[in-house]
Amino acid sequence: MPPLRLKSGNVHVWVVDLESAPATPGILSPSELARAGRFRFAKDRRGFIASHAALRQILAAYTDLHPASLDFMTLPHGKPALVSGGLQFNLSHSGELAVVALAAGCELGVDIERLRAQVEMEAIARRFFSPSETEALLAYPEPERAPAFFRCWTRKEAYVKAIGGGLTISLSSFVVSLEPARAELLSGVEAPWTLHSLDVHPSYCAALAVACNPAEISLRRWLPR
């Protein structure tokens, strides 16, 4: 199969079903295997292996390299990158799903979270969100509050991951929208960054932050190989 291609300004987001994706540790690096070994529960360990194996397979489809031969480096603040350069990518996984976002020539970040109600949403919001985001969250009626919380969380995390800020960026230093149909960076962030909601599954929230403006985003399903 010929390698997949990305044009400038295009973003491909691959959705990976970790339940059906093969956990193939043989293509992972020793450091990835060491990280996998630190998970206490077998399900979490398998999810890590399956998501990182899928990342390698997806990157291999664009670079025409063997998945095991891909070399990664860590940029300042912990953001991973290919040693060979060329493609920007980001990975996130939660529950039974993973998302892999790729672009050529622009930075990006992606985040996914499984929706769950057993979360101390108000306490977390007051600690990590801006005052206006917390106020907007608490204005939602109870049945709609969990989706609003995770929309806010994934949008903020996607941007932090995109810029490689890690723990050096306070989540309350910038403001995002919480509305279902309007994913926006409202303040604290300068252009060309934009936010986009990703409709990956009814039980998940996912968001993409990208410096391509405008960006042509293609959502795709990764089939196990």
Contacts in CASP RR format, 6 or more apart in sequence:
PFRMAT RR
TARGET T0000
AUTHOR 0000-0000-0000
METHOD contacts of the structure
MODEL  1
MPPLRLKSGNVHVWVVDLESAPATPGILSPSELARAGRFRFAKDRRGFIA
SHAALRQILAAYTDLHPASLDFMTLPHGKPALVSGGLQFNLSHSGELAVV
ALAAGCELGVDIERLRAQVEMEAIARRFFSPSETEALLAYPEPERAPAFF
RCWTRKEAYVKAIGGGLTISLSSFVVSLEPARAELLSGVEAPWTLHSLDV
HPSYCAALAVACNPAEISLRRWLPR
1 61 0 8 1.000
3 61 0 8 1.000
3 62 0 8 1.000
3 63 0 8 1.000
3 64 0 8 1.000
4 12 0 8 1.000
4 61 0 8 1.000
4 62 0 8 1.000
5 62 0 8 1.000
6 12 0 8 1.000
6 62 0 8 1.000
6 87 0 8 1.000
6 102 0 8 1.000
6 103 0 8 1.000
6 104 0 8 1.000
7 104 0 8 1.000
8 104 0 8 1.000
8 105 0 8 1.000
8 106 0 8 1.000
8 212 0 8 1.000
9 103 0 8 1.000
9 104 0 8 1.000
9 105 0 8 1.000
9 106 0 8 1.000
9 212 0 8 1.000
9 214 0 8 1.000
9 215 0 8 1.000
9 216 0 8 1.000
10 103 0 8 1.000
10 104 0 8 1.000
10 212 0 8 1.000
10 215 0 8 1.000
10 216 0 8 1.000
10 218 0 8 1.000
11 101 0 8 1.000
11 102 0 8 1.000
11 103 0 8 1.000
11 106 0 8 1.000
11 108 0 8 1.000
11 208 0 8 1.000
11 210 0 8 1.000
11 212 0 8 1.000
11 215 0 8 1.000
11 216 0 8 1.000
11 217 0 8 1.000
11 218 0 8 1.000
12 101 0 8 1.000
12 102 0 8 1.000
12 103 0 8 1.000
12 218 0 8 1.000
12 220 0 8 1.000
13 99 0 8 1.000
13 100 0 8 1.000
13 101 0 8 1.000
13 102 0 8 1.000
13 110 0 8 1.000
13 198 0 8 1.000
13 208 0 8 1.000
13 217 0 8 1.000
13 218 0 8 1.000
13 219 0 8 1.000
13 220 0 8 1.000
14 54 0 8 1.000
14 58 0 8 1.000
14 99 0 8 1.000
14 100 0 8 1.000
14 101 0 8 1.000
14 102 0 8 1.000
14 220 0 8 1.000
14 221 0 8 1.000
14 222 0 8 1.000
15 97 0 8 1.000
15 98 0 8 1.000
15 99 0 8 1.000
15 200 0 8 1.000
15 201 0 8 1.000
15 219 0 8 1.000
15 220 0 8 1.000
15 221 0 8 1.000
15 222 0 8 1.000
16 50 0 8 1.000
16 51 0 8 1.000
16 54 0 8 1.000
16 93 0 8 1.000
16 97 0 8 1.000
16 98 0 8 1.000
16 99 0 8 1.000
16 100 0 8 1.000
16 222 0 8 1.000
17 96 0 8 1.000
17 97 0 8 1.000
17 221 0 8 1.000
17 222 0 8 1.000
18 46 0 8 1.000
18 47 0 8 1.000
18 50 0 8 1.000
18 51 0 8 1.000
18 54 0 8 1.000
18 93 0 8 1.000
18 95 0 8 1.000
18 96 0 8 1.000
18 97 0 8 1.000
18 98 0 8 1.000
19 96 0 8 1.000
20 224 0 8 1.000
21 50 0 8 1.000
21 51 0 8 1.000
21 53 0 8 1.000
21 54 0 8 1.000
21 98 0 8 1.000
21 222 0 8 1.000
21 224 0 8 1.000
22 50 0 8 1.000
22 53 0 8 1.000
22 224 0 8 1.000
23 46 0 8 1.000
23 47 0 8 1.000
23 49 0 8 1.000
23 50 0 8 1.000
23 53 0 8 1.000
24 49 0 8 1.000
24 53 0 8 1.000
25 33 0 8 1.000
25 36 0 8 1.000
25 49 0 8 1.000
25 53 0 8 1.000
26 68 0 8 1.000
27 53 0 8 1.000
27 56 0 8 1.000
27 57 0 8 1.000
27 66 0 8 1.000
27 67 0 8 1.000
27 68 0 8 1.000
28 36 0 8 1.000
28 49 0 8 1.000
28 52 0 8 1.000
28 53 0 8 1.000
28 56 0 8 1.000
28 68 0 8 1.000
29 72 0 8 1.000
32 49 0 8 1.000
32 52 0 8 1.000
35 48 0 8 1.000
36 45 0 8 1.000
36 48 0 8 1.000
36 49 0 8 1.000
36 52 0 8 1.000
37 45 0 8 1.000
39 45 0 8 1.000
39 48 0 8 1.000
47 93 0 8 1.000
47 95 0 8 1.000
47 98 0 8 1.000
48 93 0 8 1.000
50 98 0 8 1.000
51 91 0 8 1.000
51 93 0 8 1.000
51 98 0 8 1.000
52 91 0 8 1.000
53 67 0 8 1.000
54 98 0 8 1.000
54 100 0 8 1.000
54 222 0 8 1.000
55 89 0 8 1.000
55 91 0 8 1.000
55 98 0 8 1.000
55 100 0 8 1.000
56 67 0 8 1.000
56 68 0 8 1.000
56 70 0 8 1.000
57 67 0 8 1.000
57 222 0 8 1.000
57 225 0 8 1.000
58 100 0 8 1.000
58 102 0 8 1.000
58 222 0 8 1.000
59 65 0 8 1.000
59 67 0 8 1.000
59 70 0 8 1.000
59 82 0 8 1.000
59 87 0 8 1.000
59 89 0 8 1.000
59 102 0 8 1.000
60 66 0 8 1.000
60 67 0 8 1.000
60 70 0 8 1.000
62 87 0 8 1.000
62 102 0 8 1.000
63 70 0 8 1.000
63 82 0 8 1.000
63 84 0 8 1.000
63 87 0 8 1.000
70 82 0 8 1.000
71 82 0 8 1.000
71 83 0 8 1.000
71 84 0 8 1.000
72 80 0 8 1.000
72 81 0 8 1.000
72 82 0 8 1.000
72 83 0 8 1.000
73 80 0 8 1.000
73 81 0 8 1.000
73 82 0 8 1.000
73 83 0 8 1.000
74 80 0 8 1.000
74 81 0 8 1.000
75 81 0 8 1.000
75 164 0 8 1.000
76 164 0 8 1.000
77 164 0 8 1.000
77 165 0 8 1.000
77 166 0 8 1.000
77 168 0 8 1.000
78 164 0 8 1.000
78 166 0 8 1.000
79 161 0 8 1.000
79 164 0 8 1.000
79 165 0 8 1.000
80 89 0 8 1.000
80 91 0 8 1.000
81 88 0 8 1.000
81 89 0 8 1.000
82 89 0 8 1.000
86 104 0 8 1.000
86 105 0 8 1.000
87 102 0 8 1.000
87 103 0 8 1.000
87 104 0 8 1.000
88 102 0 8 1.000
88 103 0 8 1.000
88 104 0 8 1.000
88 105 0 8 1.000
88 106 0 8 1.000
88 107 0 8 1.000
88 108 0 8 1.000
89 100 0 8 1.000
89 101 0 8 1.000
89 102 0 8 1.000
89 103 0 8 1.000
89 108 0 8 1.000
90 100 0 8 1.000
90 101 0 8 1.000
90 108 0 8 1.000
90 109 0 8 1.000
90 110 0 8 1.000
90 161 0 8 1.000
90 162 0 8 1.000
91 98 0 8 1.000
91 99 0 8 1.000
91 100 0 8 1.000
91 101 0 8 1.000
91 110 0 8 1.000
92 98 0 8 1.000
92 99 0 8 1.000
92 110 0 8 1.000
92 111 0 8 1.000
92 112 0 8 1.000
92 157 0 8 1.000
92 161 0 8 1.000
92 206 0 8 1.000
93 99 0 8 1.000
93 112 0 8 1.000
94 112 0 8 1.000
94 113 0 8 1.000
94 114 0 8 1.000
94 204 0 8 1.000
95 114 0 8 1.000
96 114 0 8 1.000
97 112 0 8 1.000
97 114 0 8 1.000
97 200 0 8 1.000
97 201 0 8 1.000
97 204 0 8 1.000
98 112 0 8 1.000
99 110 0 8 1.000
99 112 0 8 1.000
99 198 0 8 1.000
99 200 0 8 1.000
99 206 0 8 1.000
100 110 0 8 1.000
100 222 0 8 1.000
101 108 0 8 1.000
101 109 0 8 1.000
101 110 0 8 1.000
101 208 0 8 1.000
101 210 0 8 1.000
102 108 0 8 1.000
103 210 0 8 1.000
103 212 0 8 1.000
103 215 0 8 1.000
105 212 0 8 1.000
106 210 0 8 1.000
106 211 0 8 1.000
106 212 0 8 1.000
106 215 0 8 1.000
107 162 0 8 1.000
107 163 0 8 1.000
107 210 0 8 1.000
107 211 0 8 1.000
108 162 0 8 1.000
108 208 0 8 1.000
108 209 0 8 1.000
108 210 0 8 1.000
108 211 0 8 1.000
108 212 0 8 1.000
109 158 0 8 1.000
109 159 0 8 1.000
109 161 0 8 1.000
109 162 0 8 1.000
109 208 0 8 1.000
109 209 0 8 1.000
109 210 0 8 1.000
110 158 0 8 1.000
110 161 0 8 1.000
110 198 0 8 1.000
110 206 0 8 1.000
110 207 0 8 1.000
110 208 0 8 1.000
110 209 0 8 1.000
111 153 0 8 1.000
111 154 0 8 1.000
111 155 0 8 1.000
111 157 0 8 1.000
111 158 0 8 1.000
111 161 0 8 1.000
111 206 0 8 1.000
111 207 0 8 1.000
112 154 0 8 1.000
112 198 0 8 1.000
112 200 0 8 1.000
112 204 0 8 1.000
112 205 0 8 1.000
112 206 0 8 1.000
113 150 0 8 1.000
113 153 0 8 1.000
113 154 0 8 1.000
113 204 0 8 1.000
113 205 0 8 1.000
113 206 0 8 1.000
114 203 0 8 1.000
114 204 0 8 1.000
115 146 0 8 1.000
115 147 0 8 1.000
115 150 0 8 1.000
115 203 0 8 1.000
115 204 0 8 1.000
115 205 0 8 1.000
116 146 0 8 1.000
117 146 0 8 1.000
119 146 0 8 1.000
119 149 0 8 1.000
121 137 0 8 1.000
121 145 0 8 1.000
121 146 0 8 1.000
121 149 0 8 1.000
122 134 0 8 1.000
122 137 0 8 1.000
122 138 0 8 1.000
124 149 0 8 1.000
125 133 0 8 1.000
125 134 0 8 1.000
125 137 0 8 1.000
125 138 0 8 1.000
125 149 0 8 1.000
125 152 0 8 1.000
126 134 0 8 1.000
128 156 0 8 1.000
128 171 0 8 1.000
128 172 0 8 1.000
129 137 0 8 1.000
129 152 0 8 1.000
129 156 0 8 1.000
129 171 0 8 1.000
129 172 0 8 1.000
130 172 0 8 1.000
130 173 0 8 1.000
130 174 0 8 1.000
130 175 0 8 1.000
132 175 0 8 1.000
133 152 0 8 1.000
133 172 0 8 1.000
133 175 0 8 1.000
133 176 0 8 1.000
133 178 0 8 1.000
136 148 0 8 1.000
136 178 0 8 1.000
137 145 0 8 1.000
137 148 0 8 1.000
137 149 0 8 1.000
137 152 0 8 1.000
137 178 0 8 1.000
138 145 0 8 1.000
140 148 0 8 1.000
140 178 0 8 1.000
147 180 0 8 1.000
147 205 0 8 1.000
148 178 0 8 1.000
150 205 0 8 1.000
151 178 0 8 1.000
151 179 0 8 1.000
151 180 0 8 1.000
151 183 0 8 1.000
151 197 0 8 1.000
151 205 0 8 1.000
151 207 0 8 1.000
152 176 0 8 1.000
152 178 0 8 1.000
153 205 0 8 1.000
154 205 0 8 1.000
154 206 0 8 1.000
154 207 0 8 1.000
155 176 0 8 1.000
155 177 0 8 1.000
155 183 0 8 1.000
155 185 0 8 1.000
155 195 0 8 1.000
155 197 0 8 1.000
155 207 0 8 1.000
155 209 0 8 1.000
156 171 0 8 1.000
156 174 0 8 1.000
156 176 0 8 1.000
157 207 0 8 1.000
158 195 0 8 1.000
158 207 0 8 1.000
158 208 0 8 1.000
158 209 0 8 1.000
159 174 0 8 1.000
159 176 0 8 1.000
159 185 0 8 1.000
159 189 0 8 1.000
159 193 0 8 1.000
159 195 0 8 1.000
159 209 0 8 1.000
160 166 0 8 1.000
160 169 0 8 1.000
160 171 0 8 1.000
161 209 0 8 1.000
162 193 0 8 1.000
162 209 0 8 1.000
162 210 0 8 1.000
162 211 0 8 1.000
163 169 0 8 1.000
173 188 0 8 1.000
174 185 0 8 1.000
174 187 0 8 1.000
174 188 0 8 1.000
174 189 0 8 1.000
175 185 0 8 1.000
175 186 0 8 1.000
175 187 0 8 1.000
175 188 0 8 1.000
176 183 0 8 1.000
176 184 0 8 1.000
176 185 0 8 1.000
176 186 0 8 1.000
176 195 0 8 1.000
177 183 0 8 1.000
177 184 0 8 1.000
177 186 0 8 1.000
177 195 0 8 1.000
180 197 0 8 1.000
181 197 0 8 1.000
183 195 0 8 1.000
183 196 0 8 1.000
183 197 0 8 1.000
183 207 0 8 1.000
184 194 0 8 1.000
184 195 0 8 1.000
185 193 0 8 1.000
185 194 0 8 1.000
185 195 0 8 1.000
185 209 0 8 1.000
191 213 0 8 1.000
192 211 0 8 1.000
192 212 0 8 1.000
192 213 0 8 1.000
193 209 0 8 1.000
193 210 0 8 1.000
193 211 0 8 1.000
193 213 0 8 1.000
194 209 0 8 1.000
194 210 0 8 1.000
194 211 0 8 1.000
194 212 0 8 1.000
194 213 0 8 1.000
194 214 0 8 1.000
194 215 0 8 1.000
195 207 0 8 1.000
195 208 0 8 1.000
195 209 0 8 1.000
196 207 0 8 1.000
196 208 0 8 1.000
196 209 0 8 1.000
196 210 0 8 1.000
196 215 0 8 1.000
196 217 0 8 1.000
197 205 0 8 1.000
197 206 0 8 1.000
197 207 0 8 1.000
198 206 0 8 1.000
198 207 0 8 1.000
198 208 0 8 1.000
198 219 0 8 1.000
199 219 0 8 1.000
200 206 0 8 1.000
200 219 0 8 1.000
208 217 0 8 1.000
210 217 0 8 1.000
END
